[in-house]
Amino acid sequence: MVSTKQWISRRGSLIQSKRGNRQACLLMPIEKSDTVVKNGMYSNIHSQAFVLKFFFFLVAAFLLSDGRAQALETPHQAVQRALTAHGNKVNGQDIQDFTATGTVTAFGMGIPPRAYDLTLVRKGTTHMQRVIKDVKGEIRQGTDGSQEWVSYLSGRRVVAAPAIVVQFIESQTARSIQRLFNYQSEGLMLRDIETTQRGHTIEAEDRQGRKTNYTIDNGTSRITQIEFIIGAAKDAISGKPVSVRDTYRFSDFRPIQGVLTPFKIERYYSGMKTEEMTFRTAKYNSAVPTTAFRP
């Protein structure tokens, strides 16, 4: 077995060379010596313990940078950190509703991306309506807290919302950032999922058993992503079962009435980008009536 001292001597030692007023440090391979050359003279390495400590320091640094170190904060502390960064009060009052205008761009389906004007309205964590303006009339996707719908031709044709629309509605209501910030009153159970170099991901489970993952950026404390499993499929290559996920990524954060608000939301369905919402305007607590949430 090769001793630590022999391993170090085979790998190299630190040589400091002085050229004029500049000093350079070079790592030079040597075979039979474990000494440091300094100004042409040899001096002993302080101790093997120093080398071992330095080696384990490098290992620890690698683990931390690779995101495999244990999280230093609890899920509750992570949510509080995000809440402090985002804010959830408007002039000292709780957020009651939200209205935004902008565009939504659809991707995939074998057609070129196309942007449509939209209006998005939310009330609490139960009511939502997205109105997409098309040349043939408005398309409305919404819920009044008891049913979800899609209406076409400005409400002349109404159908029950398919799963892909229900999942979007939930991302704005039952799985929304606003609901996470009220996790105590909403009865959400928080669990730690993972901590990486970029963010801390936690899971929130509600009373209905819905589980949603939220990623909180380490540097900004902003919630940059929410994600939840919507089904399972088989891997095309291995044939093994894999989870199908619905993912929403938030960016372009702007302060609106004291609340940090994402003006860009990208949706990825099973890893494929399907739509992108960008807002032009946003406003909180404009007294939206419940009658606004109809097909």
Phi, psi and omega in degrees: 000137181277128179287164178299322181295318179293321181297318180295318183293329178286325183285322180142172178221166184273125179242126178254126178242142183248123179235105183064234179264003182252144178242139178233143179252125183236144175259110187245134177285135173224160188256321192238011183226143175241036183253160179258131179271122180224117182052038176083358182245152180265138173222148184288148170295142187306308179189160175295329181299321179299316181296316180296318179298319180295320179298312181291331174297318178296319179298315180296320179297321178297316181297321180294315182292334181272359174081016182261004178284152181294140180299140180266355179234151178279164176303322180295321178292324179296317179295319179296322178297317179293320180298319179297322180287318184279313188082148177217027178233142174239111184053041178080000181253149175297152178290124180259321182205170183212136178227132179220150174236151180173219180224155171234132181246127179266140179238159177083201180061019175073016180233155179296148178302139180221136182261140178234144174292147180214159168231130180243127181231134175231149174223116185061216178242021182235336184246136179203145174215128172246121181252116180255127185266118180241161181298335180269000181128176183283143169251124184243128177240119185196182178209147175252015180096346180237336179212155178243144184217165166227127177239146181241165176055045178058039174096000182283340177229123184234133178226160174294140183295130174291169186303320184294330177280320177302319180295321176296315179302317179296326179296339180259352184233271187296334181248014187288163176298321180301320180292322178300318181296339177253036188300329181291310179289335179275352179071033180276138174264126183258138177224152177276133178255299179196158173235124177244182180295334184263328185196167178251120180256128178237161177245138174239129178243128181268182184294339178273000178087006177286129180248131181227136177261136178236131179253124182251120183298136181291324185277315186261343185067015177276148173278112186259350182200142165235147186207144176210154182277134181242357180169194180221154178211173177260136176298133185295334183262306185274338183079001180281150179291138178228153180280140173262127188238148173250121189235138178233122182249132186250139178204184182053057181284135179224143178283121178238112180054037178085004180244125179288119191236129176285126179265000177223126179230118179253136180250134177237121181254110184056041176086354182253130180291126183246332179200164179215125175255133174231134183261146171261322179227156177207145182207141178252152172052059176255023175057053177289126180281154179294339179291349179286348185256077179222152179298000000 
